Amino acid sequence: MPVAPHFRITWLFDIANSEEVAVTGVSAAEANWTDVSCKAAFDGLQPGNIDALDNAMLVFLTAVGQGFAFARWGRYTGVKVAAIGANGEYITDPYTKIRATPHVGTQNGPLPQTSICVSFRAESAIGPATRGRMFIPYTSAISWTDGTAPRIDQAYCQSIATYGAAFIGSVNNALENVIVGQSPACRIFQVTPAGSAAVPAANLIHEVRCGDVVDTQRKRRNRLQETYKSATVAAATRSDESAT
């Protein structure tokens, strides 16, 4: 039993006029879901639930004073929800919403591989499934503490954490009563080895944190095409050669 049945919610990003794409996401479930109950809840999703998940990310990206910069060449393009079974595979086809008008960033400065990272903590630090994280594509710090220690200002760390917690709350609200009595909420999931009989742990996200160092995800660079310039190296001149 590799993982507890759950919804995998993925927000989609790209760079305009490029093959470069990035995704970020969280997982949500009711306690003790089976594949059958997970699919029943998934089948109960309505366009309003998906719109609310879309809006949760949009608010997070655009909130005044949230502390990070979303690059002006980056685009937030949509959201996908998938029902994942105990074997780690789709139970049924996912539900995808592509925004009619992508949200485009406004900030100069962020690099394609940089990302603000929010960390998730369960209420208890003991046992499995107590720590998680989510990268926010194409983002960097609004400001740095000083020129010799490039750290995110502590006030902005607090703001990002606060808005990150509100974001998780908005995702939970978007999934409230997807069917009567079923309100999946964001959780940190344990993945157990294939063939294990242990029941995977899944703990509610209780706290959101933001550290003061901007992270990177190098795998985002694998589809970003580069345009090169070149220069010819001058031929070596030996000092013991005489001009003829």
ROSE-4610 file (N, C-alpha, C; in Angstrom, 1 decimal, always signed):
// ROSE-4610
residu = [M/M/M/P/P/P/V/V/V/A/A/A/P/P/P/H/H/H/F/F/F/R/R/R/I/I/I/T/T/T/W/W/W/L/L/L/F/F/F/D/D/D/I/I/I/A/A/A/N/N/N/S/S/S/E/E/E/E/E/E/V/V/V/A/A/A/V/V/V/T/T/T/G/G/G/V/V/V/S/S/S/A/A/A/A/A/A/E/E/E/A/A/A/N/N/N/W/W/W/T/T/T/D/D/D/V/V/V/S/S/S/C/C/C/K/K/K/A/A/A/A/A/A/F/F/F/D/D/D/G/G/G/L/L/L/Q/Q/Q/P/P/P/G/G/G/N/N/N/I/I/I/D/D/D/A/A/A/L/L/L/D/D/D/N/N/N/A/A/A/M/M/M/L/L/L/V/V/V/F/F/F/L/L/L/T/T/T/A/A/A/V/V/V/G/G/G/Q/Q/Q/G/G/G/F/F/F/A/A/A/F/F/F/A/A/A/R/R/R/W/W/W/G/G/G/R/R/R/Y/Y/Y/T/T/T/G/G/G/V/V/V/K/K/K/V/V/V/A/A/A/A/A/A/I/I/I/G/G/G/A/A/A/N/N/N/G/G/G/E/E/E/Y/Y/Y/I/I/I/T/T/T/D/D/D/P/P/P/Y/Y/Y/T/T/T/K/K/K/I/I/I/R/R/R/A/A/A/T/T/T/P/P/P/H/H/H/V/V/V/G/G/G/T/T/T/Q/Q/Q/N/N/N/G/G/G/P/P/P/L/L/L/P/P/P/Q/Q/Q/T/T/T/S/S/S/I/I/I/C/C/C/V/V/V/S/S/S/F/F/F/R/R/R/A/A/A/E/E/E/S/S/S/A/A/A/I/I/I/G/G/G/P/P/P/A/A/A/T/T/T/R/R/R/G/G/G/R/R/R/M/M/M/F/F/F/I/I/I/P/P/P/Y/Y/Y/T/T/T/S/S/S/A/A/A/I/I/I/S/S/S/W/W/W/T/T/T/D/D/D/G/G/G/T/T/T/A/A/A/P/P/P/R/R/R/I/I/I/D/D/D/Q/Q/Q/A/A/A/Y/Y/Y/C/C/C/Q/Q/Q/S/S/S/I/I/I/A/A/A/T/T/T/Y/Y/Y/G/G/G/A/A/A/A/A/A/F/F/F/I/I/I/G/G/G/S/S/S/V/V/V/N/N/N/N/N/N/A/A/A/L/L/L/E/E/E/N/N/N/V/V/V/I/I/I/V/V/V/G/G/G/Q/Q/Q/S/S/S/P/P/P/A/A/A/C/C/C/R/R/R/I/I/I/F/F/F/Q/Q/Q/V/V/V/T/T/T/P/P/P/A/A/A/G/G/G/S/S/S/A/A/A/A/A/A/V/V/V/P/P/P/A/A/A/A/A/A/N/N/N/L/L/L/I/I/I/H/H/H/E/E/E/V/V/V/R/R/R/C/C/C/G/G/G/D/D/D/V/V/V/V/V/V/D/D/D/T/T/T/Q/Q/Q/R/R/R/K/K/K/R/R/R/R/R/R/N/N/N/R/R/R/L/L/L/Q/Q/Q/E/E/E/T/T/T/Y/Y/Y/K/K/K/S/S/S/A/A/A/T/T/T/V/V/V/A/A/A/A/A/A/A/A/A/T/T/T/R/R/R/S/S/S/D/D/D/E/E/E/S/S/S/A/A/A/T/T/T]
num = [1/1/1/2/2/2/3/3/3/4/4/4/5/5/5/6/6/6/7/7/7/8/8/8/9/9/9/10/10/10/11/11/11/12/12/12/13/13/13/14/14/14/15/15/15/16/16/16/17/17/17/18/18/18/19/19/19/20/20/20/21/21/21/22/22/22/23/23/23/24/24/24/25/25/25/26/26/26/27/27/27/28/28/28/29/29/29/30/30/30/31/31/31/32/32/32/33/33/33/34/34/34/35/35/35/36/36/36/37/37/37/38/38/38/39/39/39/40/40/40/41/41/41/42/42/42/43/43/43/44/44/44/45/45/45/46/46/46/47/47/47/48/48/48/49/49/49/50/50/50/51/51/51/52/52/52/53/53/53/54/54/54/55/55/55/56/56/56/57/57/57/58/58/58/59/59/59/60/60/60/61/61/61/62/62/62/63/63/63/64/64/64/65/65/65/66/66/66/67/67/67/68/68/68/69/69/69/70/70/70/71/71/71/72/72/72/73/73/73/74/74/74/75/75/75/76/76/76/77/77/77/78/78/78/79/79/79/80/80/80/81/81/81/82/82/82/83/83/83/84/84/84/85/85/85/86/86/86/87/87/87/88/88/88/89/89/89/90/90/90/91/91/91/92/92/92/93/93/93/94/94/94/95/95/95/96/96/96/97/97/97/98/98/98/99/99/99/100/100/100/101/101/101/102/102/102/103/103/103/104/104/104/105/105/105/106/106/106/107/107/107/108/108/108/109/109/109/110/110/110/111/111/111/112/112/112/113/113/113/114/114/114/115/115/115/116/116/116/117/117/117/118/118/118/119/119/119/120/120/120/121/121/121/122/122/122/123/123/123/124/124/124/125/125/125/126/126/126/127/127/127/128/128/128/129/129/129/130/130/130/131/131/131/132/132/132/133/133/133/134/134/134/135/135/135/136/136/136/137/137/137/138/138/138/139/139/139/140/140/140/141/141/141/142/142/142/143/143/143/144/144/144/145/145/145/146/146/146/147/147/147/148/148/148/149/149/149/150/150/150/151/151/151/152/152/152/153/153/153/154/154/154/155/155/155/156/156/156/157/157/157/158/158/158/159/159/159/160/160/160/161/161/161/162/162/162/163/163/163/164/164/164/165/165/165/166/166/166/167/167/167/168/168/168/169/169/169/170/170/170/171/171/171/172/172/172/173/173/173/174/174/174/175/175/175/176/176/176/177/177/177/178/178/178/179/179/179/180/180/180/181/181/181/182/182/182/183/183/183/184/184/184/185/185/185/186/186/186/187/187/187/188/188/188/189/189/189/190/190/190/191/191/191/192/192/192/193/193/193/194/194/194/195/195/195/196/196/196/197/197/197/198/198/198/199/199/199/200/200/200/201/201/201/202/202/202/203/203/203/204/204/204/205/205/205/206/206/206/207/207/207/208/208/208/209/209/209/210/210/210/211/211/211/212/212/212/213/213/213/214/214/214/215/215/215/216/216/216/217/217/217/218/218/218/219/219/219/220/220/220/221/221/221/222/222/222/223/223/223/224/224/224/225/225/225/226/226/226/227/227/227/228/228/228/229/229/229/230/230/230/231/231/231/232/232/232/233/233/233/234/234/234/235/235/235/236/236/236/237/237/237/238/238/238/239/239/239/240/240/240/241/241/241/242/242/242/243/243/243/244/244/244]
x = [+0.9/+0.0/+0.9/+1.3/+2.3/+1.8/+0.5/+0.1/-1.4/-1.9/-3.3/-4.0/-5.2/-6.0/-6.2/-6.1/-6.2/-6.4/-6.7/-6.7/-5.3/-4.8/-3.6/-4.0/-3.7/-4.1/-2.8/-2.8/-1.6/-1.9/-1.1/-1.3/-0.2/-0.6/+0.2/+0.8/+2.1/+2.8/+3.6/+3.9/+4.8/+5.4/+6.4/+7.0/+6.5/+5.9/+5.3/+6.3/+5.8/+6.6/+7.8/+7.6/+8.7/+8.1/+8.9/+8.5/+8.6/+9.2/+9.4/+8.1/+7.9/+6.7/+7.1/+6.3/+6.5/+5.2/+5.2/+4.0/+4.3/+3.3/+3.4/+2.1/+2.1/+0.8/+0.8/-0.4/-0.6/-1.6/-1.7/-2.5/-3.6/-4.8/-5.9/-6.7/-7.2/-8.0/-8.8/-9.8/-10.4/-9.7/-9.7/-9.1/-9.7/-8.9/-9.4/-10.1/-9.8/-10.4/-10.0/-10.9/-10.6/-10.6/-10.2/-10.3/-11.7/-12.7/-14.1/-14.6/-14.3/-14.7/-14.0/-12.7/-12.0/-12.6/-13.0/-13.6/-15.0/-15.7/-17.0/-16.9/-16.0/-15.8/-15.3/-14.4/-13.9/-15.1/-16.0/-17.1/-18.1/-18.0/-18.9/-18.3/-17.1/-16.5/-17.4/-17.6/-18.3/-17.4/-17.8/-17.0/-16.7/-17.6/-17.3/-16.2/-16.0/-14.8/-13.5/-13.5/-12.3/-12.0/-13.0/-12.8/-12.3/-12.7/-12.2/-10.8/-10.4/-9.0/-8.1/-8.6/-7.9/-7.8/-8.8/-8.8/-7.8/-7.7/-6.8/-5.4/-5.0/-3.6/-3.5/-4.5/-4.4/-4.3/-5.1/-5.0/-3.6/-3.0/-1.7/-0.7/-0.8/+0.2/+0.1/-1.1/-1.3/-1.6/-1.6/-1.9/-0.9/-1.4/-0.6/+0.3/+1.6/+2.5/+2.8/+2.5/+2.7/+4.2/+5.1/+6.5/+7.4/+6.8/+7.6/+7.2/+8.2/+8.0/+7.7/+6.7/+6.4/+6.8/+7.7/+8.4/+7.5/+7.8/+7.0/+6.9/+7.8/+7.8/+7.1/+6.7/+6.0/+4.5/+3.9/+2.4/+1.8/+0.8/+0.0/-1.2/-1.3/-2.1/-3.3/-3.4/-4.5/-4.3/-5.3/-5.2/-5.7/-5.2/-5.6/-5.8/-6.9/-7.2/-7.3/-6.5/-6.5/-6.9/-7.6/-7.9/-6.8/-6.1/-5.0/-5.3/-5.2/-5.6/-4.4/-4.7/-3.7/-2.5/-2.6/-1.4/-0.6/-1.0/-0.3/-0.7/-1.7/-2.1/-3.5/-3.8/-5.1/-6.2/-7.2/-8.4/-9.3/-9.3/-10.1/-9.4/-9.9/-9.3/-9.3/-8.2/-8.2/-9.1/-9.3/-10.2/-9.2/-9.1/-8.2/-8.9/-8.6/-9.1/-7.9/-7.9/-6.9/-7.5/-6.9/-7.4/-7.5/-8.7/-8.9/-7.8/-7.5/-6.4/-5.4/-4.2/-3.2/-2.9/-2.6/-2.1/-0.6/-0.2/+1.2/+1.8/+3.0/+3.7/+4.1/+4.6/+4.9/+6.4/+7.1/+8.4/+9.6/+10.5/+11.8/+12.7/+13.6/+14.6/+14.6/+13.4/+13.5/+14.1/+14.9/+15.5/+14.6/+14.7/+13.8/+13.9/+15.1/+15.2/+15.0/+14.7/+14.5/+13.1/+12.9/+11.5/+11.5/+10.5/+10.2/+9.5/+9.9/+9.4/+8.7/+7.5/+6.8/+6.8/+7.1/+7.3/+6.0/+5.6/+4.4/+4.8/+4.1/+4.3/+3.0/+3.0/+1.9/+1.8/+0.7/+0.6/+1.7/+2.0/+3.0/+4.3/+5.4/+6.7/+7.2/+6.4/+6.8/+6.1/+6.9/+6.4/+6.5/+6.0/+6.1/+5.0/+5.2/+4.2/+4.0/+5.1/+5.0/+5.6/+6.3/+7.0/+6.7/+6.4/+6.2/+6.6/+6.5/+6.8/+6.2/+6.1/+5.6/+6.4/+6.9/+7.6/+6.7/+6.9/+6.1/+6.9/+6.5/+7.4/+7.6/+8.8/+9.2/+9.1/+9.5/+9.4/+10.7/+10.9/+12.1/+11.7/+12.6/+12.3/+12.1/+11.2/+11.0/+12.2/+12.8/+13.9/+14.9/+16.1/+17.1/+17.5/+18.0/+18.4/+19.5/+20.6/+21.7/+22.5/+23.6/+24.4/+25.4/+25.6/+26.6/+26.0/+24.8/+24.1/+22.7/+22.7/+21.4/+20.3/+19.7/+18.6/+17.3/+16.2/+14.9/+14.6/+14.2/+13.9/+12.9/+13.1/+12.2/+10.8/+10.5/+9.1/+8.4/+9.2/+8.6/+8.5/+9.4/+9.3/+7.9/+7.7/+6.4/+5.2/+5.3/+4.2/+3.9/+5.0/+4.8/+4.2/+4.7/+4.1/+2.6/+2.3/+0.9/+0.0/+0.4/-0.4/-0.4/+0.7/+0.7/-0.3/-0.4/-1.4/-2.8/-3.0/-4.3/-4.6/-3.6/-3.8/-4.2/-3.6/-4.0/-5.4/-5.8/-7.1/-8.1/-7.8/-8.6/-8.8/-7.8/-7.9/-8.8/-8.7/-9.6/-11.0/-11.2/-12.6/-13.2/-12.3/-12.8/-13.3/-12.8/-13.2/-14.2/-14.8/-15.7/-17.0/-17.4/-18.6/-18.7/-17.6/-17.7/-18.8/-19.0/-20.3/-20.7/-21.9/-22.4/-21.5/-21.0/-20.1/-18.7/-18.3/-16.9/-16.3/-15.3/-14.6/-13.1/-12.5/-11.1/-10.3/-9.2/-8.3/-6.9/-6.1/-4.7/-3.9/-3.2/-2.4/-1.0/-0.2/+1.2/+1.1/+1.6/+1.4/+2.7/+2.6/+3.7/+3.6/+4.7/+4.7/+5.5/+4.8/+5.5/+6.1/+7.0/+7.6/+6.6/+6.8/+5.9/+5.8/+4.6/+4.5/+4.3/+4.5/+4.4/+2.9/+2.7/+1.3/+1.0/+1.9/+1.7/+0.7/-0.1/-1.1/-0.3/-0.2/+0.5/-0.1/+0.8/+0.3/-0.1/-1.1/-1.5/-2.0/-1.2/-1.5/-1.9/-2.9/-3.3/-2.2/-2.1/-1.2/-1.6/-0.8/-1.2/-0.5/+0.7/+1.5/+2.2/+2.4/+3.2/+4.3/+5.5/+6.7/+7.3/+8.2/+9.0/+10.4/+11.4/+12.8/+13.3/+14.4/+14.9/+15.9/+16.0/+16.8/+15.9/+16.2/+15.4/+15.9/+15.0/+15.4/+15.5/+16.0/+16.1/+15.6/+15.1/+14.7/+15.3/+16.5/+17.2/+16.5/+15.6/+14.9/+14.1/+13.7/+12.9/+13.7/+15.0/+15.8/+15.9/+15.3/+15.5/+14.7/+13.8/+13.1/+13.2/+14.1/+14.2/+15.3/+14.9/+15.9/+16.8/+18.0/+19.0/+19.4/+19.7/+20.3/+21.7/+22.6/+24.0/+24.7/+25.7/+26.6/+28.0/+28.9/+30.2/+31.3/+32.5/+33.7/+34.8/+35.6/+36.8/+38.0/+38.6/+39.8/+41.0/+41.7/+42.9/+43.9/+44.6/+45.7/+46.8/+47.4/+48.5/+49.7/+50.5/+51.7/+52.9/+53.8/+55.0/+56.0/+56.6/+57.6/+58.9/+59.1/+60.4/+60.3/+59.1/+59.0/+59.3/+60.1/+60.5/+59.5/+59.2/+58.4/+59.2/+58.6/+59.3/+58.8]
y = [-1.2/+0.0/+1.2/+1.7/+2.8/+4.1/+4.5/+5.8/+5.7/+6.6/+6.6/+7.3/+6.8/+7.4/+8.9/+9.7/+11.2/+11.9/+13.2/+14.1/+14.7/+14.7/+15.5/+16.7/+17.9/+19.2/+19.8/+20.1/+20.6/+21.9/+23.0/+24.2/+24.3/+24.8/+24.7/+26.1/+26.1/+27.3/+27.1/+28.2/+28.1/+29.4/+29.4/+30.6/+30.8/+32.0/+32.3/+32.0/+31.5/+31.2/+30.3/+29.4/+28.5/+27.1/+26.1/+24.7/+24.6/+25.5/+25.5/+25.4/+24.4/+24.3/+24.1/+24.4/+24.1/+23.8/+23.0/+22.7/+22.7/+22.9/+22.8/+22.3/+21.7/+21.1/+20.7/+20.3/+19.8/+18.6/+17.8/+16.6/+16.8/+16.3/+16.4/+15.2/+14.9/+13.7/+13.8/+12.9/+12.6/+11.5/+11.4/+10.3/+9.0/+8.0/+6.6/+6.5/+7.3/+7.1/+5.8/+5.1/+4.0/+4.5/+3.7/+4.1/+4.4/+3.6/+3.8/+5.2/+5.5/+6.8/+7.9/+7.8/+8.8/+9.1/+8.1/+8.3/+8.9/+8.5/+9.1/+10.6/+11.0/+12.4/+13.1/+12.5/+13.1/+13.3/+12.3/+12.4/+13.5/+13.9/+15.0/+16.4/+16.5/+17.8/+18.6/+19.9/+20.7/+21.8/+22.4/+23.5/+24.6/+24.8/+25.8/+25.4/+24.1/+23.7/+24.0/+23.7/+23.9/+25.4/+26.2/+27.6/+28.2/+27.6/+28.1/+27.7/+26.5/+26.1/+27.0/+27.4/+28.3/+29.6/+30.1/+31.4/+31.5/+30.3/+30.3/+30.6/+30.0/+30.3/+31.7/+32.2/+33.5/+34.5/+34.4/+35.3/+35.2/+34.0/+33.8/+34.6/+34.5/+35.1/+36.6/+37.2/+38.6/+39.4/+38.7/+39.4/+40.5/+41.7/+42.8/+42.5/+42.7/+42.5/+41.0/+40.1/+38.7/+38.3/+39.2/+39.0/+38.4/+37.9/+37.4/+38.0/+37.9/+38.5/+37.4/+37.5/+36.5/+37.1/+36.4/+36.9/+37.4/+38.5/+39.1/+38.2/+37.2/+36.3/+35.0/+34.9/+33.6/+33.7/+32.6/+32.6/+31.5/+31.8/+30.8/+30.4/+29.1/+28.8/+27.9/+27.3/+26.5/+25.6/+24.7/+23.8/+22.4/+21.4/+20.0/+19.3/+18.5/+17.7/+16.2/+15.4/+13.9/+13.1/+12.0/+11.1/+10.0/+9.9/+8.9/+7.8/+6.5/+5.4/+4.9/+3.8/+3.3/+2.7/+2.4/+2.0/+3.1/+4.4/+5.5/+5.9/+5.3/+5.6/+6.3/+7.0/+7.6/+6.6/+6.9/+6.1/+6.3/+7.5/+7.9/+9.1/+9.6/+10.7/+11.9/+12.7/+13.9/+15.0/+16.0/+17.2/+18.3/+18.9/+20.0/+21.3/+22.4/+23.7/+24.5/+24.9/+25.8/+27.2/+28.1/+29.5/+30.1/+30.7/+31.4/+32.5/+33.2/+34.2/+33.9/+33.4/+33.1/+34.4/+34.2/+35.3/+35.4/+36.6/+36.9/+37.7/+37.4/+38.1/+39.5/+40.3/+41.7/+42.1/+41.2/+41.6/+41.2/+42.2/+41.9/+41.2/+40.4/+39.9/+38.4/+37.7/+36.3/+35.5/+34.4/+33.6/+32.3/+31.7/+30.5/+29.4/+29.2/+28.1/+28.5/+29.8/+30.2/+29.9/+29.7/+29.5/+29.8/+30.5/+30.6/+29.3/+28.8/+27.5/+27.7/+27.2/+27.2/+25.7/+25.6/+24.3/+24.0/+22.8/+22.3/+21.5/+21.7/+20.9/+20.4/+19.1/+18.6/+19.1/+18.8/+19.3/+18.7/+17.4/+16.7/+16.5/+16.6/+16.4/+15.0/+14.1/+12.7/+11.8/+10.9/+9.9/+10.4/+9.6/+9.9/+10.9/+11.5/+12.4/+13.6/+14.2/+15.4/+16.6/+16.4/+17.6/+17.5/+18.6/+18.7/+20.0/+20.3/+21.6/+21.8/+23.1/+23.4/+24.6/+24.4/+25.4/+26.3/+27.6/+28.5/+28.9/+28.4/+28.6/+30.0/+30.3/+31.5/+32.7/+32.5/+33.5/+33.7/+34.9/+35.2/+36.2/+36.6/+37.5/+38.9/+39.7/+41.1/+41.9/+41.6/+42.3/+41.4/+41.9/+41.1/+42.0/+41.3/+41.9/+42.9/+42.4/+43.3/+42.7/+43.4/+42.9/+41.8/+41.5/+40.5/+39.2/+39.2/+37.9/+37.9/+37.3/+37.4/+36.6/+37.2/+36.5/+37.3/+36.6/+37.3/+38.0/+39.2/+39.9/+39.1/+39.1/+38.3/+38.7/+40.0/+40.4/+39.8/+39.7/+39.0/+37.5/+36.9/+35.5/+35.3/+36.1/+36.0/+36.2/+37.2/+37.5/+36.3/+35.7/+34.6/+33.4/+33.2/+32.1/+32.3/+33.6/+33.9/+33.7/+34.2/+34.1/+32.6/+31.9/+30.4/+29.7/+30.0/+29.4/+29.7/+30.9/+31.3/+30.6/+30.4/+29.6/+28.2/+27.5/+26.1/+26.2/+27.2/+27.3/+27.5/+28.2/+28.4/+27.1/+26.3/+25.0/+24.1/+24.1/+23.3/+23.8/+25.1/+25.6/+25.2/+25.2/+24.9/+23.5/+22.6/+21.2/+20.8/+21.8/+21.5/+20.9/+19.8/+19.1/+18.9/+18.3/+18.0/+17.0/+16.1/+15.4/+15.4/+15.2/+15.4/+14.6/+15.3/+14.6/+14.4/+14.8/+14.6/+15.9/+16.3/+17.6/+17.3/+16.8/+16.5/+17.8/+17.6/+18.7/+18.4/+19.5/+19.3/+18.5/+17.6/+16.7/+16.5/+16.1/+15.6/+14.1/+13.5/+12.0/+11.3/+10.1/+9.1/+8.2/+7.9/+6.9/+5.7/+4.6/+3.4/+2.5/+1.7/+0.9/+0.0/-0.3/-1.2/-2.5/-3.1/-4.4/-4.3/-3.1/-3.0/-3.1/-3.8/-3.9/-2.8/-1.9/-0.9/+0.2/+0.7/+1.7/+3.1/+3.7/+5.0/+6.1/+6.9/+8.0/+9.1/+10.0/+11.2/+12.2/+13.2/+14.2/+15.5/+16.1/+17.5/+18.5/+19.4/+20.5/+21.4/+21.6/+22.4/+23.8/+23.8/+25.1/+25.2/+26.5/+26.8/+27.7/+27.4/+28.2/+28.7/+29.7/+30.2/+30.5/+29.9/+30.2/+31.4/+31.9/+33.1/+32.9/+31.7/+31.5/+31.1/+31.7/+31.4/+30.0/+29.1/+27.8/+27.7/+26.6/+26.4/+25.0/+24.8/+23.5/+23.3/+22.7/+22.7/+21.9/+21.0/+20.2/+21.1/+22.3/+23.2/+23.7/+23.5/+24.1/+23.1/+21.9/+20.9/+21.2/+22.2/+22.5/+23.9/+24.6/+26.1/+26.2/+26.4/+26.5/+27.7/+27.6/+28.7/+29.1/+30.4/+31.0/+31.4/+30.9/+31.1/+32.1/+32.8/+33.6/+32.9/+33.2/+32.6/+33.6/+33.3/+34.1/+33.2/+33.6/+32.8/+33.1/+32.0/+32.2/+32.5/+33.6/+34.0/+32.9/+32.8/+31.8/+32.2/+31.2/+31.5/+32.0/+32.9/+33.4/+33.0/+32.2/+31.8/+32.9/+33.1/+34.2/+33.9/+32.6/+32.3/+32.2/+32.6/+32.6/+33.9/+34.0/+35.2/+35.5/+36.8/+37.2/+37.0/+36.5/+36.3/+37.3]
z = [+0.0/+0.0/+0.0/-1.2/-1.2/-0.6/-0.7/-0.3/+0.0/+0.9/+1.2/+0.0/-0.3/-1.4/-1.1/-2.2/-1.9/-3.3/-3.1/-4.3/-4.4/-5.6/-5.9/-6.7/-6.1/-6.7/-7.2/-8.5/-9.1/-9.8/-9.5/-10.3/-11.3/-12.5/-13.7/-14.1/-14.5/-14.8/-16.1/-16.8/-17.9/-18.2/-19.2/-19.7/-21.1/-21.3/-22.6/-23.8/-24.9/-26.1/-25.8/-24.9/-24.5/-24.2/-24.2/-23.8/-22.3/-21.6/-20.2/-19.4/-18.6/-17.7/-16.3/-15.4/-14.0/-13.3/-12.3/-11.5/-10.1/-9.3/-7.8/-7.3/-6.1/-5.7/-4.2/-3.8/-2.5/-2.6/-1.6/-1.6/-0.5/-0.7/+0.2/+0.3/+1.5/+1.7/+3.0/+3.1/+4.3/+5.0/+6.3/+7.0/+6.6/+6.4/+6.2/+4.8/+3.9/+2.5/+2.0/+1.2/+0.4/-1.1/-2.0/-3.4/-3.8/-3.2/-3.6/-3.0/-1.8/-1.2/-1.8/-2.2/-2.9/-4.2/-5.0/-6.3/-6.1/-5.1/-4.9/-4.7/-3.8/-3.6/-4.8/-5.6/-6.8/-7.8/-7.9/-8.8/-8.3/-7.1/-6.5/-6.8/-7.3/-7.6/-8.6/-8.4/-9.3/-9.8/-10.9/-11.5/-10.4/-9.5/-8.5/-7.6/-7.3/-6.5/-7.2/-8.5/-9.3/-9.4/-9.6/-9.7/-8.4/-7.3/-6.0/-5.8/-6.3/-6.2/-7.1/-8.3/-9.2/-8.5/-7.9/-7.3/-6.1/-5.3/-4.2/-4.6/-5.7/-6.2/-6.7/-7.4/-7.9/-6.8/-5.7/-4.6/-3.9/-3.8/-3.2/-4.1/-5.4/-6.3/-6.3/-6.1/-6.3/-5.0/-3.8/-2.6/-2.3/-1.9/-1.6/-0.4/-0.6/+0.5/+0.9/+0.0/+0.4/+0.5/-0.1/+0.2/-0.9/-2.0/-3.0/-4.4/-5.3/-6.6/-7.7/-8.4/-9.5/-10.8/-11.5/-12.7/-13.8/-14.4/-15.5/-16.7/-16.8/-18.0/-17.6/-16.3/-15.9/-16.0/-16.2/-16.4/-15.5/-14.8/-14.1/-15.0/-15.4/-16.5/-16.1/-14.9/-14.6/-13.5/-13.2/-12.1/-12.5/-11.9/-12.2/-10.9/-10.9/-9.7/-10.1/-9.5/-9.8/-8.5/-8.7/-7.6/-7.7/-6.6/-6.6/-5.7/-6.2/-5.4/-4.6/-3.8/-2.9/-3.6/-4.9/-5.7/-6.2/-5.9/-6.4/-7.8/-8.4/-9.8/-9.8/-11.0/-11.2/-11.0/-10.2/-10.1/-11.3/-11.8/-13.0/-13.7/-14.8/-15.5/-14.6/-14.6/-13.8/-14.4/-13.5/-13.9/-14.1/-15.3/-15.5/-16.0/-15.4/-15.8/-16.3/-17.6/-18.2/-18.2/-17.6/-17.6/-19.0/-19.2/-20.5/-20.7/-19.7/-19.7/-18.6/-19.0/-17.9/-17.1/-15.8/-15.0/-15.2/-15.6/-16.0/-14.8/-14.5/-13.4/-13.8/-12.9/-13.2/-12.8/-12.1/-11.5/-12.3/-12.4/-13.0/-11.9/-12.3/-11.4/-11.1/-10.9/-10.6/-11.8/-11.5/-12.5/-12.7/-13.9/-14.1/-13.1/-12.5/-11.6/-10.1/-9.8/-8.4/-8.0/-6.7/-6.2/-4.7/-4.3/-2.9/-2.5/-1.3/-0.9/+0.5/+0.5/+1.8/+2.4/+3.6/+4.3/+5.1/+5.1/+5.9/+7.1/+8.2/+9.4/+9.9/+10.3/+11.0/+12.4/+13.1/+14.5/+15.4/+15.1/+15.9/+15.0/+15.6/+14.9/+15.0/+15.7/+15.9/+14.9/+14.3/+13.4/+12.0/+11.0/+9.6/+9.2/+8.0/+7.4/+8.2/+8.7/+9.6/+8.9/+7.8/+7.1/+5.6/+5.0/+3.5/+3.0/+1.7/+1.2/-0.2/-0.6/-1.9/-2.4/-3.6/-4.3/-5.1/-5.2/-5.9/-7.2/-8.4/-9.5/-9.9/-10.4/-11.0/-10.0/-8.8/-7.8/-7.1/-6.5/-5.8/-4.7/-3.9/-2.8/-3.3/-2.7/-3.1/-2.7/-1.5/-1.0/-0.3/-0.1/+0.6/+1.9/+2.9/+4.1/+3.9/+3.2/+2.9/+1.8/+1.4/+0.3/+0.5/+1.8/+2.1/+2.5/+3.0/+3.4/+2.7/+1.5/+0.7/+1.3/+2.4/+3.1/+2.9/+2.8/+2.7/+4.1/+4.0/+5.2/+6.0/+7.4/+8.3/+8.2/+8.0/+7.9/+6.7/+5.6/+4.4/+4.6/+5.3/+5.6/+6.4/+7.3/+8.1/+7.2/+6.3/+5.4/+4.5/+3.9/+3.1/+3.8/+5.0/+5.8/+6.1/+6.5/+6.8/+5.6/+4.4/+3.2/+2.8/+3.0/+2.7/+3.5/+4.8/+5.7/+5.2/+4.8/+4.3/+3.0/+2.2/+0.9/+1.2/+2.2/+2.5/+3.1/+3.9/+4.3/+3.2/+2.2/+1.0/+0.2/+0.1/-0.6/+0.2/+1.5/+2.4/+2.2/+2.2/+2.0/+0.7/-0.4/-1.7/-1.8/-0.9/-1.0/+0.0/+0.8/+1.8/+1.2/+1.8/+1.4/-0.1/-0.7/-2.1/-2.4/-1.4/-1.3/+0.2/+0.5/+1.8/+2.8/+3.8/+4.8/+4.4/+3.2/+2.7/+2.5/+3.3/+3.2/+3.2/+2.1/+2.1/+2.5/+3.2/+3.6/+3.3/+3.2/+2.8/+3.9/+3.5/+4.4/+3.9/+4.8/+4.4/+4.4/+3.3/+3.1/+3.2/+3.8/+3.8/+2.6/+1.9/+0.9/+1.4/+1.4/+2.0/+0.8/+1.1/+0.0/-0.7/-1.9/-2.7/-2.0/-1.8/-1.2/+0.3/+0.9/+2.3/+2.8/+3.9/+4.4/+5.4/+5.7/+6.6/+6.1/+6.9/+6.5/+6.4/+5.3/+5.2/+6.1/+6.7/+7.5/+6.6/+7.1/+6.4/+7.4/+7.7/+8.7/+8.2/+8.8/+8.4/+8.4/+7.5/+7.5/+8.6/+9.6/+10.8/+10.7/+10.1/+10.1/+8.8/+8.4/+7.2/+7.6/+7.1/+7.4/+6.1/+6.3/+5.1/+5.7/+5.1/+5.5/+4.7/+5.1/+4.5/+3.4/+2.8/+1.6/+0.5/-0.7/-1.9/-2.4/-2.7/-3.2/-4.7/-5.2/-6.7/-6.9/-8.2/-8.7/-10.0/-10.1/-11.3/-12.5/-12.1/-13.1/-14.0/-13.5/-14.3/-15.6/-15.6/-16.7/-17.9/-17.8/-18.8/-20.1/-20.1/-21.3/-21.8/-21.1/-21.4/-22.5/-23.7/-24.8/-24.7/-25.1/-25.0/-26.3/-26.5/-27.7/-27.3/-28.1/-27.8/-28.7/-28.2/-28.9/-28.8/-29.7/-29.7/-30.0/-29.6/-29.9/-30.2/-31.2/-31.6/-30.7/-30.2/-29.4/-30.3/-29.9/-30.8/-30.8/-31.9/-32.0/-31.1/-30.5/-29.6/-30.3/-29.7/-30.3/-29.4/-30.0/-29.3/-29.3/-28.1/-28.0/-28.6/-28.9/-29.6/-31.1/-31.6/-33.1/-33.6/-34.7/-35.3/-36.5/-36.6/-37.8/-39.0/-40.1/-41.3/-42.4]
